[in-house]
Amino acid sequence: MGTNLSARVTVVFFSFAMAALFPPVRASSQERLKVIYSQFTMTNGLFERHGLMADLVYVDSTPAVQALTAGAAPVATMSGGLAVGPYLNGLDLVMLAGWCNLNSYQLVTRPEIRRVEDLRGKVIGIGRFGAAADWGLRLILRKLGINENKDVQIIQAGGGGPSTRLAAMEAKKLDATVLDSPQTVQARRLGFRALADGVELGIPFLQGGLVTRRAYIQAHEDTIRRLVRVIVEAIHYAKTNREAALKIMQKYLRVQDREALEDAYESFVLKQFPRAPYAVPAAVQIIFDLAGARDPRAKTADPQGFIDMRFVREIEQSGAIDQLYGR
């Protein structure tokens, strides 16, 4: 599995070549839109269908936030955890859609760790503090009744992503780490075990969503409306065209392993992607709760101030989503 996977928090189907049921925008000239993504993104023809010429630019997690806040691009896809810091600092960031509202990470351990109690005193590796994997790990540990500051040692395992952490586990330098699909397939093949699964535990966590600035919405409301429609259509296409979606995943994930692709499809498209991509307030609140340990402002922050679901709600109330799914 390539290094591109190490940067992916969730699989996001932004757009596909095949048309859906929303009527295309009739425009004599298409608007060019730069979209930053810090997560894996699939792209193709739906942007143009809605009068948008999208330039998708991959930027790693922290630089992605910096690029968005500096105005290098008007919109980005990222986890709620990445966007909360600038929001608490007073930037007018807002989440417009959410397609992963549960913690998709699995706590993967060496084979000798069979029970939750066996984690005590162990070393758990993440990529870097403050990134999605760090948040996801801490949420799982808390759900399991493990104190992340006293019962285990969490360390930054350095660059290279999940492959670096898996190699460290093989060398017995780490006892555990967190991974999401399809890296979890590789971990199982190496003999490691999934001790806990954030989705199965039902842990809220806004792990994938669309972010912009409120000032941009005020000046480009129609563009945002079309962009949210693209996301709705893309989710529908992924859910209803499994084989085609797997082929697109194969291309953009650069993964040839059928089992790994199937695992990612099941984990994200079927278990996570909602028909109406609302960002769930509870999935934001849990991020504020985590951030409260480092930033007192998070303790009184209102999740509703960080999300704006009117565009998703508008599409749902119009009946367009029911029409897409044939209801």
PESUL-V122856 format. One record per backbone hydrogen bond with DSSP energy under -0.5 kcal/mol. CO is the residue of the C=O (numbers start at 1). NH is the residue of the N-H. Records with the same first field share a line. If there is no record, write none. Layout:
CO->NH / NH
This chain:
2->5
3->6 / 7
4->7
5->8
10->12
11->13
12->14 / 42
25->27
31->53
33->35 / 55
34->74 / 75
35->57
36->77
37->59
40->12
42->14 / 15
44->47
45->49
46->50
47->50 / 52
48->51
49->25
51->31
52->54
53->33
54->56
55->35 / 57
57->37
60->64
61->65
62->66
63->67
64->68
65->69
66->70
67->72 / 73
68->71
74->213
75->36
76->211
77->38
78->209
79->82 / 83
80->84
81->85
82->86
83->87
84->88
85->89
86->91
87->90
91->93
92->214
94->96 / 212
95->308
97->210
100->207 / 208
101->205
102->104
105->198
106->108 / 179
107->195 / 196
108->177
109->193
110->113
112->114
115->118
116->119
117->120
119->122
122->124 / 153
123->175 / 176
124->155
125->178
126->157
127->158
128->131
131->135
132->136
133->137
134->138
135->139
136->140
137->141
138->142
139->143
140->144
141->146
142->145
145->147
146->148
147->151 / 152
151->121
152->154
153->124 / 155
155->126 / 157
160->163
161->164 / 165
162->166
163->167
164->168
165->169
166->170
167->171
168->173 / 174
169->172
175->110
176->125
177->108
179->106
180->183 / 184
182->185 / 186
183->187
184->188
185->189
186->190
187->192
188->191
193->109 / 195
196->107
197->201
198->203
199->202
202->204
203->103
205->207
206->80 / 81
208->99 / 100
209->78
210->96 / 97
211->76
212->94
213->216 / 217
214->218
215->219
216->220
220->224
221->225
222->226
223->227
224->228
225->229
226->230
227->231
228->232
229->233
230->234
231->235
232->236
233->237
234->238
235->239
236->240
237->241
241->245
242->246
243->247
244->248
245->249
246->250
247->251
248->252
249->253
250->254 / 255
256->258
257->261
258->262
259->263
260->264
261->265
262->266
263->267
264->268 / 269
265->269 / 270
266->271
268->272 / 273
275->277
276->278
277->98
278->280
280->283 / 284
281->284 / 285
282->286
283->206
284->287 / 288
285->289
286->290
287->291
288->292
290->293
291->294 / 295
295->298
296->299
297->300
298->301
301->303
302->305 / 306
303->306 / 307
306->95
309->313
310->314
311->315
312->316
313->317
314->318
315->320 / 321
316->319
319->323
320->324
321->325
322->327
323->326
